[in-house]
C-alpha cells in the first residue's frame, strides 16, 4: 500500500486500480466502469453506489 497525501492522489490511484480490474476481470468490467471509471470524483462514485 502506498501513502497518499491528497484526495486527488486517492481518486487517481483508485481509478488506475479499477482500470486494471476492468481489463483483467471481464465479468466485473461493466460494474467497475459504471461505479468507478465513469465518475470524475470519489463523491460522485460513492453517491452512485449508495443510490
PDBQT receptor file of N, H, CA, C and O in Angstrom, charges set to zero:
ATOM      1  N   UNK A   1       0.843  -1.175   0.000  1.00  0.00    +0.000 N 
ATOM      2  CA  UNK A   1       0.000   0.000   0.000  1.00  0.00    +0.000 C 
ATOM      3  C   UNK A   1       0.890   1.241   0.000  1.00  0.00    +0.000 C 
ATOM      4  O   UNK A   1       1.906   1.293   0.694  1.00  0.00    +0.000 OA
ATOM      5  N   UNK A   2       0.500   2.217  -0.774  1.00  0.00    +0.000 N 
ATOM      6  H   UNK A   2      -0.325   2.174  -1.338  1.00  0.00    +0.000 HD
ATOM      7  CA  UNK A   2       1.284   3.443  -0.851  1.00  0.00    +0.000 C 
ATOM      8  C   UNK A   2       0.652   4.524   0.011  1.00  0.00    +0.000 C 
ATOM      9  O   UNK A   2      -0.556   4.524   0.248  1.00  0.00    +0.000 OA
ATOM     10  N   UNK A   3       1.482   5.440   0.472  1.00  0.00    +0.000 N 
ATOM     11  H   UNK A   3       2.464   5.440   0.280  1.00  0.00    +0.000 HD
ATOM     12  CA  UNK A   3       0.987   6.573   1.251  1.00  0.00    +0.000 C 
ATOM     13  C   UNK A   3       0.452   7.629   0.290  1.00  0.00    +0.000 C 
ATOM     14  O   UNK A   3       1.135   8.028  -0.653  1.00  0.00    +0.000 OA
ATOM     15  N   UNK A   4      -0.760   8.070   0.536  1.00  0.00    +0.000 N 
ATOM     16  H   UNK A   4      -1.315   7.746   1.303  1.00  0.00    +0.000 HD
ATOM     17  CA  UNK A   4      -1.384   9.070  -0.327  1.00  0.00    +0.000 C 
ATOM     18  C   UNK A   4      -1.505  10.372   0.437  1.00  0.00    +0.000 C 
ATOM     19  O   UNK A   4      -1.977  10.397   1.574  1.00  0.00    +0.000 OA
ATOM     20  N   UNK A   5      -1.074  11.452  -0.193  1.00  0.00    +0.000 N 
ATOM     21  H   UNK A   5      -0.690  11.432  -1.117  1.00  0.00    +0.000 HD
ATOM     22  CA  UNK A   5      -1.037  12.724   0.516  1.00  0.00    +0.000 C 
ATOM     23  C   UNK A   5      -2.260  13.589   0.288  1.00  0.00    +0.000 C 
ATOM     24  O   UNK A   5      -2.550  14.462   1.107  1.00  0.00    +0.000 OA
ATOM     25  N   UNK A   6      -2.983  13.377  -0.793  1.00  0.00    +0.000 N 
ATOM     26  H   UNK A   6      -2.747  12.669  -1.458  1.00  0.00    +0.000 HD
ATOM     27  CA  UNK A   6      -4.138  14.221  -1.077  1.00  0.00    +0.000 C 
ATOM     28  C   UNK A   6      -5.299  13.372  -1.578  1.00  0.00    +0.000 C 
ATOM     29  O   UNK A   6      -5.093  12.260  -2.064  1.00  0.00    +0.000 OA
ATOM     30  N   UNK A   7      -6.522  13.896  -1.462  1.00  0.00    +0.000 N 
ATOM     31  H   UNK A   7      -6.689  14.800  -1.068  1.00  0.00    +0.000 HD
ATOM     32  CA  UNK A   7      -7.673  13.163  -2.003  1.00  0.00    +0.000 C 
ATOM     33  C   UNK A   7      -7.554  12.913  -3.504  1.00  0.00    +0.000 C 
ATOM     34  O   UNK A   7      -8.046  11.901  -4.004  1.00  0.00    +0.000 OA
ATOM     35  N   UNK A   8      -6.913  13.818  -4.217  1.00  0.00    +0.000 N 
ATOM     36  H   UNK A   8      -6.514  14.640  -3.811  1.00  0.00    +0.000 HD
ATOM     37  CA  UNK A   8      -6.732  13.636  -5.659  1.00  0.00    +0.000 C 
ATOM     38  C   UNK A   8      -5.866  12.408  -5.917  1.00  0.00    +0.000 C 
ATOM     39  O   UNK A   8      -6.147  11.626  -6.826  1.00  0.00    +0.000 OA
ATOM     40  N   UNK A   9      -4.808  12.236  -5.116  1.00  0.00    +0.000 N 
ATOM     41  H   UNK A   9      -4.580  12.871  -4.377  1.00  0.00    +0.000 HD
ATOM     42  CA  UNK A   9      -3.973  11.049  -5.250  1.00  0.00    +0.000 C 
ATOM     43  C   UNK A   9      -4.798   9.791  -5.012  1.00  0.00    +0.000 C 
ATOM     44  O   UNK A   9      -4.660   8.801  -5.732  1.00  0.00    +0.000 OA
ATOM     45  N   UNK A  10      -5.654   9.835  -4.002  1.00  0.00    +0.000 N 
ATOM     46  H   UNK A  10      -5.766  10.639  -3.418  1.00  0.00    +0.000 HD
ATOM     47  CA  UNK A  10      -6.504   8.694  -3.674  1.00  0.00    +0.000 C 
ATOM     48  C   UNK A  10      -7.393   8.329  -4.861  1.00  0.00    +0.000 C 
ATOM     49  O   UNK A  10      -7.443   7.167  -5.264  1.00  0.00    +0.000 OA
ATOM     50  N   UNK A  11      -8.086   9.304  -5.415  1.00  0.00    +0.000 N 
ATOM     51  H   UNK A  11      -8.046  10.248  -5.087  1.00  0.00    +0.000 HD
ATOM     52  CA  UNK A  11      -9.013   9.030  -6.514  1.00  0.00    +0.000 C 
ATOM     53  C   UNK A  11      -8.263   8.563  -7.760  1.00  0.00    +0.000 C 
ATOM     54  O   UNK A  11      -8.712   7.645  -8.446  1.00  0.00    +0.000 OA
ATOM     55  N   UNK A  12      -7.149   9.173  -8.048  1.00  0.00    +0.000 N 
ATOM     56  H   UNK A  12      -6.784   9.919  -7.491  1.00  0.00    +0.000 HD
ATOM     57  CA  UNK A  12      -6.348   8.776  -9.204  1.00  0.00    +0.000 C 
ATOM     58  C   UNK A  12      -5.878   7.329  -9.063  1.00  0.00    +0.000 C 
ATOM     59  O   UNK A  12      -5.953   6.552 -10.014  1.00  0.00    +0.000 OA
ATOM     60  N   UNK A  13      -5.402   6.977  -7.893  1.00  0.00    +0.000 N 
ATOM     61  H   UNK A  13      -5.342   7.609  -7.120  1.00  0.00    +0.000 HD
ATOM     62  CA  UNK A  13      -4.940   5.614  -7.636  1.00  0.00    +0.000 C 
ATOM     63  C   UNK A  13      -6.092   4.626  -7.718  1.00  0.00    +0.000 C 
ATOM     64  O   UNK A  13      -5.955   3.552  -8.303  1.00  0.00    +0.000 OA
ATOM     65  N   UNK A  14      -7.217   4.984  -7.138  1.00  0.00    +0.000 N 
ATOM     66  H   UNK A  14      -7.328   5.856  -6.662  1.00  0.00    +0.000 HD
ATOM     67  CA  UNK A  14      -8.384   4.109  -7.173  1.00  0.00    +0.000 C 
ATOM     68  C   UNK A  14      -8.842   3.862  -8.611  1.00  0.00    +0.000 C 
ATOM     69  O   UNK A  14      -9.174   2.734  -8.975  1.00  0.00    +0.000 OA
ATOM     70  N   UNK A  15      -8.858   4.912  -9.421  1.00  0.00    +0.000 N 
ATOM     71  H   UNK A  15      -8.588   5.828  -9.125  1.00  0.00    +0.000 HD
ATOM     72  CA  UNK A  15      -9.276   4.753 -10.819  1.00  0.00    +0.000 C 
ATOM     73  C   UNK A  15      -8.277   3.895 -11.601  1.00  0.00    +0.000 C 
ATOM     74  O   UNK A  15      -8.679   3.090 -12.441  1.00  0.00    +0.000 OA
ATOM     75  N   UNK A  16      -6.998   4.058 -11.335  1.00  0.00    +0.000 N 
ATOM     76  H   UNK A  16      -6.671   4.712 -10.653  1.00  0.00    +0.000 HD
ATOM     77  CA  UNK A  16      -5.993   3.235 -12.013  1.00  0.00    +0.000 C 
ATOM     78  C   UNK A  16      -6.175   1.763 -11.655  1.00  0.00    +0.000 C 
ATOM     79  O   UNK A  16      -6.103   0.893 -12.524  1.00  0.00    +0.000 OA
ATOM     80  N   UNK A  17      -6.409   1.491 -10.384  1.00  0.00    +0.000 N 
ATOM     81  H   UNK A  17      -6.467   2.197  -9.679  1.00  0.00    +0.000 HD
ATOM     82  CA  UNK A  17      -6.612   0.112  -9.948  1.00  0.00    +0.000 C 
ATOM     83  C   UNK A  17      -7.913  -0.452 -10.513  1.00  0.00    +0.000 C 
ATOM     84  O   UNK A  17      -7.973  -1.626 -10.878  1.00  0.00    +0.000 OA
ATOM     85  N   UNK A  18      -8.946   0.369 -10.587  1.00  0.00    +0.000 N 
ATOM     86  H   UNK A  18      -8.897   1.323 -10.291  1.00  0.00    +0.000 HD
ATOM     87  CA  UNK A  18     -10.214  -0.069 -11.168  1.00  0.00    +0.000 C 
ATOM     88  C   UNK A  18     -10.043  -0.393 -12.645  1.00  0.00    +0.000 C 
ATOM     89  O   UNK A  18     -10.651  -1.339 -13.146  1.00  0.00    +0.000 OA
ATOM     90  N   UNK A  19      -9.230   0.376 -13.340  1.00  0.00    +0.000 N 
ATOM     91  H   UNK A  19      -8.736   1.144 -12.933  1.00  0.00    +0.000 HD
ATOM     92  CA  UNK A  19      -8.977   0.111 -14.761  1.00  0.00    +0.000 C 
ATOM     93  C   UNK A  19      -8.313  -1.247 -14.938  1.00  0.00    +0.000 C 
ATOM     94  O   UNK A  19      -8.659  -1.991 -15.857  1.00  0.00    +0.000 OA
ATOM     95  N   UNK A  20      -7.375  -1.574 -14.078  1.00  0.00    +0.000 N 
ATOM     96  H   UNK A  20      -7.095  -0.971 -13.332  1.00  0.00    +0.000 HD
ATOM     97  CA  UNK A  20      -6.705  -2.878 -14.143  1.00  0.00    +0.000 C 
ATOM     98  C   UNK A  20      -7.716  -4.000 -13.903  1.00  0.00    +0.000 C 
ATOM     99  O   UNK A  20      -7.711  -5.009 -14.609  1.00  0.00    +0.000 OA
ATOM    100  N   UNK A  21      -8.578  -3.820 -12.910  1.00  0.00    +0.000 N 
ATOM    101  H   UNK A  21      -8.583  -3.000 -12.337  1.00  0.00    +0.000 HD
ATOM    102  CA  UNK A  21      -9.610  -4.825 -12.634  1.00  0.00    +0.000 C 
ATOM    103  C   UNK A  21     -10.523  -4.987 -13.843  1.00  0.00    +0.000 C 
ATOM    104  O   UNK A  21     -10.827  -6.109 -14.248  1.00  0.00    +0.000 OA
ATOM    105  N   UNK A  22     -10.959  -3.880 -14.417  1.00  0.00    +0.000 N 
ATOM    106  H   UNK A  22     -10.712  -2.968 -14.089  1.00  0.00    +0.000 HD
ATOM    107  CA  UNK A  22     -11.857  -3.934 -15.575  1.00  0.00    +0.000 C 
ATOM    108  C   UNK A  22     -11.213  -4.666 -16.751  1.00  0.00    +0.000 C 
ATOM    109  O   UNK A  22     -11.893  -5.386 -17.482  1.00  0.00    +0.000 OA
ATOM    110  N   UNK A  23      -9.930  -4.487 -16.931  1.00  0.00    +0.000 N 
ATOM    111  H   UNK A  23      -9.378  -3.902 -16.337  1.00  0.00    +0.000 HD
ATOM    112  CA  UNK A  23      -9.229  -5.144 -18.038  1.00  0.00    +0.000 C 
ATOM    113  C   UNK A  23      -9.016  -6.634 -17.786  1.00  0.00    +0.000 C 
ATOM    114  O   UNK A  23      -9.027  -7.436 -18.719  1.00  0.00    +0.000 OA
ATOM    115  N   UNK A  24      -8.822  -7.000 -16.514  1.00  0.00    +0.000 N 
ATOM    116  H   UNK A  24      -8.813  -6.349 -15.756  1.00  0.00    +0.000 HD
ATOM    117  CA  UNK A  24      -8.482  -8.383 -16.185  1.00  0.00    +0.000 C 
ATOM    118  C   UNK A  24      -9.662  -9.243 -15.755  1.00  0.00    +0.000 C 
ATOM    119  O   UNK A  24      -9.542 -10.467 -15.703  1.00  0.00    +0.000 OA
ATOM    120  N   UNK A  25     -10.776  -8.640 -15.453  1.00  0.00    +0.000 N 
ATOM    121  H   UNK A  25     -10.874  -7.646 -15.495  1.00  0.00    +0.000 HD
ATOM    122  CA  UNK A  25     -11.956  -9.370 -14.980  1.00  0.00    +0.000 C 
ATOM    123  C   UNK A  25     -13.169  -9.013 -15.831  1.00  0.00    +0.000 C 
ATOM    124  O   UNK A  25     -13.915  -8.098 -15.484  1.00  0.00    +0.000 OA
ATOM    125  N   UNK A  26     -13.373  -9.711 -16.925  1.00  0.00    +0.000 N 
ATOM    126  H   UNK A  26     -12.766 -10.454 -17.207  1.00  0.00    +0.000 HD
ATOM    127  CA  UNK A  26     -14.468  -9.362 -17.837  1.00  0.00    +0.000 C 
ATOM    128  C   UNK A  26     -15.848  -9.342 -17.180  1.00  0.00    +0.000 C 
ATOM    129  O   UNK A  26     -16.695  -8.532 -17.554  1.00  0.00    +0.000 OA
ATOM    130  N   UNK A  27     -16.080 -10.212 -16.219  1.00  0.00    +0.000 N 
ATOM    131  H   UNK A  27     -15.392 -10.871 -15.915  1.00  0.00    +0.000 HD
ATOM    132  CA  UNK A  27     -17.391 -10.251 -15.564  1.00  0.00    +0.000 C 
ATOM    133  C   UNK A  27     -17.651  -9.022 -14.697  1.00  0.00    +0.000 C 
ATOM    134  O   UNK A  27     -18.805  -8.662 -14.468  1.00  0.00    +0.000 OA
ATOM    135  N   UNK A  28     -16.608  -8.388 -14.221  1.00  0.00    +0.000 N 
ATOM    136  H   UNK A  28     -15.670  -8.681 -14.407  1.00  0.00    +0.000 HD
ATOM    137  CA  UNK A  28     -16.754  -7.198 -13.379  1.00  0.00    +0.000 C 
ATOM    138  C   UNK A  28     -16.612  -5.901 -14.162  1.00  0.00    +0.000 C 
ATOM    139  O   UNK A  28     -16.861  -4.820 -13.629  1.00  0.00    +0.000 OA
ATOM    140  N   UNK A  29     -16.222  -6.002 -15.396  1.00  0.00    +0.000 N 
ATOM    141  H   UNK A  29     -16.020  -6.880 -15.829  1.00  0.00    +0.000 HD
ATOM    142  CA  UNK A  29     -15.882  -4.823 -16.184  1.00  0.00    +0.000 C 
ATOM    143  C   UNK A  29     -16.993  -3.776 -16.233  1.00  0.00    +0.000 C 
ATOM    144  O   UNK A  29     -16.730  -2.597 -15.997  1.00  0.00    +0.000 OA
ATOM    145  N   UNK A  30     -18.214  -4.175 -16.530  1.00  0.00    +0.000 N 
ATOM    146  H   UNK A  30     -18.428  -5.133 -16.721  1.00  0.00    +0.000 HD
ATOM    147  CA  UNK A  30     -19.293  -3.181 -16.645  1.00  0.00    +0.000 C 
ATOM    148  C   UNK A  30     -19.613  -2.554 -15.296  1.00  0.00    +0.000 C 
ATOM    149  O   UNK A  30     -19.904  -1.360 -15.230  1.00  0.00    +0.000 OA
ATOM    150  N   UNK A  31     -19.566  -3.336 -14.219  1.00  0.00    +0.000 N 
ATOM    151  H   UNK A  31     -19.330  -4.306 -14.273  1.00  0.00    +0.000 HD
ATOM    152  CA  UNK A  31     -19.821  -2.789 -12.882  1.00  0.00    +0.000 C 
ATOM    153  C   UNK A  31     -18.731  -1.792 -12.488  1.00  0.00    +0.000 C 
ATOM    154  O   UNK A  31     -19.032  -0.708 -11.988  1.00  0.00    +0.000 OA
ATOM    155  N   UNK A  32     -17.482  -2.151 -12.710  1.00  0.00    +0.000 N 
ATOM    156  H   UNK A  32     -17.238  -3.031 -13.116  1.00  0.00    +0.000 HD
ATOM    157  CA  UNK A  32     -16.367  -1.269 -12.363  1.00  0.00    +0.000 C 
ATOM    158  C   UNK A  32     -16.442   0.021 -13.175  1.00  0.00    +0.000 C 
ATOM    159  O   UNK A  32     -16.187   1.108 -12.656  1.00  0.00    +0.000 OA
ATOM    160  N   UNK A  33     -16.790  -0.108 -14.432  1.00  0.00    +0.000 N 
ATOM    161  H   UNK A  33     -16.997  -0.991 -14.854  1.00  0.00    +0.000 HD
ATOM    162  CA  UNK A  33     -16.904   1.089 -15.260  1.00  0.00    +0.000 C 
ATOM    163  C   UNK A  33     -18.025   1.996 -14.741  1.00  0.00    +0.000 C 
ATOM    164  O   UNK A  33     -17.831   3.202 -14.589  1.00  0.00    +0.000 OA
ATOM    165  N   UNK A  34     -19.182   1.417 -14.475  1.00  0.00    +0.000 N 
ATOM    166  H   UNK A  34     -19.340   0.437 -14.599  1.00  0.00    +0.000 HD
ATOM    167  CA  UNK A  34     -20.333   2.214 -14.033  1.00  0.00    +0.000 C 
ATOM    168  C   UNK A  34     -20.137   2.809 -12.646  1.00  0.00    +0.000 C 
ATOM    169  O   UNK A  34     -20.580   3.927 -12.385  1.00  0.00    +0.000 OA
ATOM    170  N   UNK A  35     -19.481   2.078 -11.759  1.00  0.00    +0.000 N 
ATOM    171  H   UNK A  35     -19.121   1.170 -11.971  1.00  0.00    +0.000 HD
ATOM    172  CA  UNK A  35     -19.383   2.541 -10.376  1.00  0.00    +0.000 C 
ATOM    173  C   UNK A  35     -18.133   3.355 -10.067  1.00  0.00    +0.000 C 
ATOM    174  O   UNK A  35     -18.111   4.101  -9.088  1.00  0.00    +0.000 OA
ATOM    175  N   UNK A  36     -17.098   3.226 -10.882  1.00  0.00    +0.000 N 
ATOM    176  H   UNK A  36     -17.116   2.620 -11.678  1.00  0.00    +0.000 HD
ATOM    177  CA  UNK A  36     -15.856   3.965 -10.605  1.00  0.00    +0.000 C 
ATOM    178  C   UNK A  36     -15.389   4.767 -11.818  1.00  0.00    +0.000 C 
ATOM    179  O   UNK A  36     -15.252   5.988 -11.742  1.00  0.00    +0.000 OA
ATOM    180  N   UNK A  37     -15.151   4.100 -12.907  1.00  0.00    +0.000 N 
ATOM    181  H   UNK A  37     -15.263   3.108 -12.969  1.00  0.00    +0.000 HD
ATOM    182  CA  UNK A  37     -14.491   4.746 -14.042  1.00  0.00    +0.000 C 
ATOM    183  C   UNK A  37     -15.326   5.836 -14.708  1.00  0.00    +0.000 C 
ATOM    184  O   UNK A  37     -14.770   6.734 -15.340  1.00  0.00    +0.000 OA
ATOM    185  N   UNK A  38     -16.629   5.773 -14.579  1.00  0.00    +0.000 N 
ATOM    186  H   UNK A  38     -17.080   5.044 -14.065  1.00  0.00    +0.000 HD
ATOM    187  CA  UNK A  38     -17.494   6.770 -15.222  1.00  0.00    +0.000 C 
ATOM    188  C   UNK A  38     -17.619   8.064 -14.414  1.00  0.00    +0.000 C 
ATOM    189  O   UNK A  38     -18.288   9.003 -14.845  1.00  0.00    +0.000 OA
ATOM    190  N   UNK A  39     -16.982   8.113 -13.251  1.00  0.00    +0.000 N 
ATOM    191  H   UNK A  39     -16.439   7.351 -12.900  1.00  0.00    +0.000 HD
ATOM    192  CA  UNK A  39     -17.145   9.265 -12.361  1.00  0.00    +0.000 C 
ATOM    193  C   UNK A  39     -15.859  10.086 -12.269  1.00  0.00    +0.000 C 
ATOM    194  O   UNK A  39     -14.751   9.558 -12.366  1.00  0.00    +0.000 OA
ATOM    195  N   UNK A  40     -16.043  11.389 -12.081  1.00  0.00    +0.000 N 
ATOM    196  H   UNK A  40     -16.943  11.818 -12.003  1.00  0.00    +0.000 HD
ATOM    197  CA  UNK A  40     -14.902  12.305 -12.035  1.00  0.00    +0.000 C 
ATOM    198  C   UNK A  40     -14.311  12.467 -10.645  1.00  0.00    +0.000 C 
ATOM    199  O   UNK A  40     -13.198  12.971 -10.497  1.00  0.00    +0.000 OA
ATOM    200  N   UNK A  41     -15.051  12.041  -9.622  1.00  0.00    +0.000 N 
ATOM    201  H   UNK A  41     -15.955  11.631  -9.742  1.00  0.00    +0.000 HD
ATOM    202  CA  UNK A  41     -14.523  12.161  -8.266  1.00  0.00    +0.000 C 
ATOM    203  C   UNK A  41     -15.128  11.088  -7.371  1.00  0.00    +0.000 C 
ATOM    204  O   UNK A  41     -16.096  10.423  -7.738  1.00  0.00    +0.000 OA
ATOM    205  N   UNK A  42     -14.543  10.936  -6.199  1.00  0.00    +0.000 N 
ATOM    206  H   UNK A  42     -13.756  11.477  -5.901  1.00  0.00    +0.000 HD
ATOM    207  CA  UNK A  42     -14.972   9.913  -5.253  1.00  0.00    +0.000 C 
ATOM    208  C   UNK A  42     -16.409  10.124  -4.805  1.00  0.00    +0.000 C 
ATOM    209  O   UNK A  42     -17.171   9.167  -4.675  1.00  0.00    +0.000 OA
ATOM    210  N   UNK A  43     -16.776  11.372  -4.572  1.00  0.00    +0.000 N 
ATOM    211  H   UNK A  43     -16.157  12.150  -4.678  1.00  0.00    +0.000 HD
ATOM    212  CA  UNK A  43     -18.116  11.674  -4.085  1.00  0.00    +0.000 C 
ATOM    213  C   UNK A  43     -19.178  11.219  -5.080  1.00  0.00    +0.000 C 
ATOM    214  O   UNK A  43     -20.198  10.648  -4.693  1.00  0.00    +0.000 OA
ATOM    215  N   UNK A  44     -18.937  11.470  -6.343  1.00  0.00    +0.000 N 
ATOM    216  H   UNK A  44     -18.108  11.933  -6.658  1.00  0.00    +0.000 HD
ATOM    217  CA  UNK A  44     -19.872  11.059  -7.385  1.00  0.00    +0.000 C 
ATOM    218  C   UNK A  44     -19.984   9.536  -7.448  1.00  0.00    +0.000 C 
ATOM    219  O   UNK A  44     -21.082   8.991  -7.563  1.00  0.00    +0.000 OA
ATOM    220  N   UNK A  45     -18.865   8.871  -7.374  1.00  0.00    +0.000 N 
ATOM    221  H   UNK A  45     -17.973   9.314  -7.280  1.00  0.00    +0.000 HD
ATOM    222  CA  UNK A  45     -18.856   7.417  -7.399  1.00  0.00    +0.000 C 
ATOM    223  C   UNK A  45     -19.595   6.849  -6.196  1.00  0.00    +0.000 C 
ATOM    224  O   UNK A  45     -20.412   5.940  -6.340  1.00  0.00    +0.000 OA
ATOM    225  N   UNK A  46     -19.317   7.369  -5.031  1.00  0.00    +0.000 N 
ATOM    226  H   UNK A  46     -18.652   8.107  -4.914  1.00  0.00    +0.000 HD
ATOM    227  CA  UNK A  46     -19.970   6.888  -3.815  1.00  0.00    +0.000 C 
ATOM    228  C   UNK A  46     -21.473   7.124  -3.866  1.00  0.00    +0.000 C 
ATOM    229  O   UNK A  46     -22.249   6.255  -3.469  1.00  0.00    +0.000 OA
ATOM    230  N   UNK A  47     -21.888   8.275  -4.343  1.00  0.00    +0.000 N 
ATOM    231  H   UNK A  47     -21.257   8.981  -4.666  1.00  0.00    +0.000 HD
ATOM    232  CA  UNK A  47     -23.319   8.573  -4.475  1.00  0.00    +0.000 C 
ATOM    233  C   UNK A  47     -23.993   7.578  -5.409  1.00  0.00    +0.000 C 
ATOM    234  O   UNK A  47     -25.101   7.115  -5.135  1.00  0.00    +0.000 OA
ATOM    235  N   UNK A  48     -23.335   7.252  -6.499  1.00  0.00    +0.000 N 
ATOM    236  H   UNK A  48     -22.436   7.628  -6.722  1.00  0.00    +0.000 HD
ATOM    237  CA  UNK A  48     -23.880   6.278  -7.445  1.00  0.00    +0.000 C 
ATOM    238  C   UNK A  48     -24.035   4.914  -6.782  1.00  0.00    +0.000 C 
ATOM    239  O   UNK A  48     -25.067   4.261  -6.933  1.00  0.00    +0.000 OA
ATOM    240  N   UNK A  49     -23.019   4.487  -6.053  1.00  0.00    +0.000 N 
ATOM    241  H   UNK A  49     -22.180   5.018  -5.930  1.00  0.00    +0.000 HD
ATOM    242  CA  UNK A  49     -23.047   3.172  -5.409  1.00  0.00    +0.000 C 
ATOM    243  C   UNK A  49     -24.132   3.109  -4.335  1.00  0.00    +0.000 C 
ATOM    244  O   UNK A  49     -24.810   2.091  -4.197  1.00  0.00    +0.000 OA
ATOM    245  N   UNK A  50     -24.295   4.181  -3.583  1.00  0.00    +0.000 N 
ATOM    246  H   UNK A  50     -23.744   5.008  -3.695  1.00  0.00    +0.000 HD
ATOM    247  CA  UNK A  50     -25.270   4.188  -2.492  1.00  0.00    +0.000 C 
ATOM    248  C   UNK A  50     -26.706   4.374  -2.957  1.00  0.00    +0.000 C 
ATOM    249  O   UNK A  50     -27.641   4.088  -2.208  1.00  0.00    +0.000 OA
ATOM    250  N   UNK A  51     -26.891   4.843  -4.168  1.00  0.00    +0.000 N 
ATOM    251  H   UNK A  51     -26.132   5.075  -4.777  1.00  0.00    +0.000 HD
ATOM    252  CA  UNK A  51     -28.271   5.088  -4.632  1.00  0.00    +0.000 C 
ATOM    253  C   UNK A  51     -28.946   3.835  -5.150  1.00  0.00    +0.000 C 
ATOM    254  O   UNK A  51     -30.102   3.885  -5.571  1.00  0.00    +0.000 OA
TER     255      UNK A  51
